[in-house]
Amino acid sequence: MDAAIELEGLGKRFGTHVAVDGVSLRVQPGSCYGLIGPNGAGKTTTFSLMCGFLAPSTGRVSVLGISPSEPGGLKGRVGVLPQDALLPPWERVGALLTFWGALSAVPQPEAAARESLRRVGMEGAWDTRCHALSHGMARRVGIAQALLGAPPVILLDEPTAGLDPRVAAELRSLIRSLKGRHTLVISSHNLQELEELCDAAAILDKGRLVRAGSMAELTAQAEQFTVLLLGETAPPLDALRALPGCASVTLEPGGRLVVQLGKDTQPEQAIATVLRRLLDAGCLVSELHRGKRLEQRVLELT
Amino acid sequence: MMAIARDTALIARNEARRTLASVRALALLALFVLFSTSVAMVTAAAARGVSSALDDQIAQANPDATAEERAQLHAQVDSEFQARRNQFLSFWFSEDAALLDAVKDVPVFLLVLFKLSLLFLPAYVALLGYDAVSAELATRGLRYVAVRASRTAVLIGKFAGLAAVLLALVAGTQGLVIAWAAATDAAFGPGVAFVTWARFSLSGVTYGAAWLALSLLCSTLFRVPMVSLAVNGVAMFALWLAGVVGGHAARTGNGPLALLRWLSPTHFADDLLHPGLARFGASAACCLAFAAVMLAAGSAVLSEKDL
């Protein structure tokens, strides 16, 4: 299948500073893809190259088979939430979104603008001037403009940054509902959010691609799982280590039992066997997590 | 191509709507009315002085003069008035006899006002357009538009929108002043007033378009609007100076320096009111060509710029 977004040896330098260095990755159509990395890793620069805001110094970007630097090439195909772009302060939200909808060649821009605002819970802001919006409200209007006309590719840079937990959860739910019908790329520092939303991700550090793959691969879901134990009962470590498919079993402080799986082991099978043995031994299980936490993985790699 | 034209029209309409709704348009309108009123008062006072001197000349004439002698005196006074008017206008307006003849029915203060407004129009235009692009580069707001339309459409759309605002401001303010002149001067009839208004407005906006394109070029070059305005001011002054020095050199027969005048829209503006179609056409075409060159340069800069 052709990739919705393809980066090949992509590089960007600002003077002598190399912001992105030889990044290659592919985003499959309909997937939700995360861009991960510490500050200065090159996430926003890579994101801006995908949107055509920046011209690559080296390499190639293709979005739906089109170069983003082609004049007007992304019209109606890509919705973008830029990280730090301000809304024009004196414009009214409704008129602004209608104008942008018309520029995106959306058939009924005003109706599309109203629908987009409704989806982000901002239908009441139609006549509000942008300077009167709070940070969170402006962020939601920004997301509404990215959704205008239901473009096939939606690129969101820090979509939930600065939002209160309830609104952030609503937006995550909205993003989840877009999966499958749109190709989504999300750049964020919120690793828990990315782990929850994304099918695949790229981890960047100092402008280079450190690792890219499905979320299962990145978090080593086929390689280990962790069981959080409660109570005083000691787990039968020797018996667990003797189980087929368990390469190693370690009990960490706080009752965290980490089980490394052997090669070609069915993780579901091994999980069932280990849990049965723990319950038989009278252990209390409070939580089970497959693979490593994304945060842990990113810290290991960057 | 159709998409670019459609985007340009949409951006132009939005830019015009936004600018007209802003405080800036109101401030510029107030500034122009203030300026027009001041010039009108000064030139009207001067014209009254000349008229009163000539009236005194008639009053001091021999009371026993025959009707034929009186008619001769009136003709002489009229001729002197025209000579003084042309002498005044040749300094303030133009030395071209055909042009002076074409505007002989237009009140002097309107001609002076028009000439002075052409002098100040570049500054007026700079205040209108200096931040059209740079402000959106500074806030990165241009990103919302750049993902939906080509950058060339953005620049040309902004130019067209601001040119429409400029036309509205110039036509509106000239219309007010000319209507006032027509109402207070019986010799300046509605027909002449309308033609004068149409010519002044068309000439003003053609000349203004050249400077507006320069302002937009400066606005694409810098992310800080105040820097854009400062560079715009320096560029305008340099071009005005090139026009003045080149024009003077051309009159005194100095070859190489005379070429400088072709760099400046002020040189092209001289014939914008000329009754000869060829000279008016050439002048307007030069102003529009200057605007096209500036816009092409602005478009090239914006297309290569990191937003």
HADDOCK unambig.tbl for C-alpha pairs under 7 A between the chains (distance, minus, plus):
assign (segid A and resid 51 and name CA) (segid B and resid 147 and name CA) 6.88 0.50 0.50
assign (segid A and resid 53 and name CA) (segid B and resid 143 and name CA) 6.74 0.50 0.50
assign (segid A and resid 53 and name CA) (segid B and resid 306 and name CA) 5.95 0.50 0.50
assign (segid A and resid 53 and name CA) (segid B and resid 307 and name CA) 5.12 0.50 0.50
assign (segid A and resid 54 and name CA) (segid B and resid 306 and name CA) 4.71 0.50 0.50
assign (segid A and resid 54 and name CA) (segid B and resid 307 and name CA) 6.33 0.50 0.50
assign (segid A and resid 55 and name CA) (segid B and resid 306 and name CA) 6.71 0.50 0.50
assign (segid A and resid 71 and name CA) (segid B and resid 150 and name CA) 4.43 0.50 0.50
assign (segid A and resid 71 and name CA) (segid B and resid 151 and name CA) 6.85 0.50 0.50
assign (segid A and resid 72 and name CA) (segid B and resid 148 and name CA) 6.14 0.50 0.50
assign (segid A and resid 72 and name CA) (segid B and resid 149 and name CA) 4.59 0.50 0.50
assign (segid A and resid 72 and name CA) (segid B and resid 150 and name CA) 4.30 0.50 0.50
assign (segid A and resid 74 and name CA) (segid B and resid 147 and name CA) 6.10 0.50 0.50
assign (segid A and resid 74 and name CA) (segid B and resid 148 and name CA) 6.51 0.50 0.50
assign (segid A and resid 75 and name CA) (segid B and resid 147 and name CA) 6.35 0.50 0.50
assign (segid A and resid 75 and name CA) (segid B and resid 148 and name CA) 4.44 0.50 0.50
assign (segid A and resid 75 and name CA) (segid B and resid 149 and name CA) 6.38 0.50 0.50
assign (segid A and resid 76 and name CA) (segid B and resid 148 and name CA) 6.85 0.50 0.50
assign (segid A and resid 85 and name CA) (segid B and resid 139 and name CA) 5.84 0.50 0.50
assign (segid A and resid 85 and name CA) (segid B and resid 140 and name CA) 4.57 0.50 0.50
assign (segid A and resid 85 and name CA) (segid B and resid 141 and name CA) 5.07 0.50 0.50
assign (segid A and resid 85 and name CA) (segid B and resid 143 and name CA) 6.98 0.50 0.50
assign (segid A and resid 86 and name CA) (segid B and resid 139 and name CA) 5.48 0.50 0.50
assign (segid A and resid 86 and name CA) (segid B and resid 140 and name CA) 6.40 0.50 0.50
assign (segid A and resid 86 and name CA) (segid B and resid 141 and name CA) 5.32 0.50 0.50
assign (segid A and resid 87 and name CA) (segid B and resid 141 and name CA) 5.97 0.50 0.50
assign (segid A and resid 88 and name CA) (segid B and resid 141 and name CA) 6.70 0.50 0.50
assign (segid A and resid 103 and name CA) (segid B and resid 7 and name CA) 6.16 0.50 0.50
assign (segid A and resid 103 and name CA) (segid B and resid 148 and name CA) 5.83 0.50 0.50
assign (segid A and resid 103 and name CA) (segid B and resid 149 and name CA) 6.72 0.50 0.50
assign (segid A and resid 104 and name CA) (segid B and resid 148 and name CA) 5.27 0.50 0.50
